[in-house]
Amino acid sequence: MDGENIRANLSEGKFEFSRHAFMRAVERNISDEEIRQAGSRAEIIEDYPRDKYSPSCLVLGFTDAQRPLHLQVCYTDSDMLKIVTIYEPEESDWLDFRARRRS
């Protein structure tokens, strides 16, 4: 997956939610504006080329208020980027929000 393309789609609002991601965004109070902000600076931190339905990746971005967001994204049959899931990572589980801590 191409980081530049992902950043462009997220920052321009060219994304759609999976049902799961929509529910998580509502539960976690993550707005479309925060997704655009984080998306404009998103970087791929994990790649899942053999994901269940479509190749996907995990990206990290920060909102203007420096809220870290992880978004798992993929491309499906449409031109829109699909957000599979979205959450604010727990600092205790990640090194600099980019690498998983080993247990």
N, C-alpha and C positions, 0 to 999 in steps of 0.2 A: 504494500500500500504506500501511497505517496503522501508524505507529510505536508508538502505545499498545497496539494489538492484538498487534503483534509482541513487544513487551516482556512483556506479560501471558502470552502462550503460551510464550515461552522461559523465563521465570522460574518458571512453574508446571509446567514439564516437559511441556507439551502440544506436543511436536514429534516428528517422525520423521526419519530419515536417508535420503537417497538412498544407494544402494550406494557411490557415489564418496565421499560425505561420511563414511560410516561408516569406510571404509578410511583416509581422511585423518585422522580423529579418533584412530584407533588408532595410526597411524604417528607422529602428532605428539603423542601422549600427552595428548590433550584429554579431560577427563572430563565426564560429564553435569553434575556439580556446577559445574564451571567454566562450562559453557554457561549454566546457570541464573543464576549470578552475573553473567556478562557480559550476559546477556539482560535482566536487571532494569534495566540502565543503557544498553541499546542505543540507538543513534541511526542513522537511515538516512543513509548517506553517498553512495550512488549508487542510481539508480532505473533499472530495465530493463523498461519497460512492454511492449516487443515481444520479450521473450526467447523462445528457441527453443520451449519447451513451454508456458510459462505466465509471466505477468508476475512479475518477481522484483525483489529489491533486495539491495544489499550493506549490511550493518549493522556497526557497530563497537561493541564493548562491552569493558569491563575487568573482570577477575576481582577478587576481594577482594585478591589478591596483586599487583594492577595489571598483570597479563599482558594485553596487548591481543589481542583476537580479532576477526577478520573472519568473518562468516557470510553466505553468499548464501542467501536464503530465498525461498520462494514458498508459495502456497496451491494445493492440487490439489483433487481430488474429495472429499477427506475434510475434517473440521473441524480436522485437525492441521496445524500449520505444518511444511513440509518444509525441512530443511536440505540445500541442494544441494551446497555445499562449505563447508569451514571451515579456517582457517589462522591462524597468528600472522604478521601482516604484518611485512615487513622495514622497519626504520626508514629505511634508505637509499632505499627506493622511495616513501615517503609523507611528506607534511608533516603532522606531528601525528597520523599514522595516519589522517587524514581525507581528504586530497587527494593524488592521484598527483603525484609529482614529474615535471616535464617533462625529457625527455632532451636 
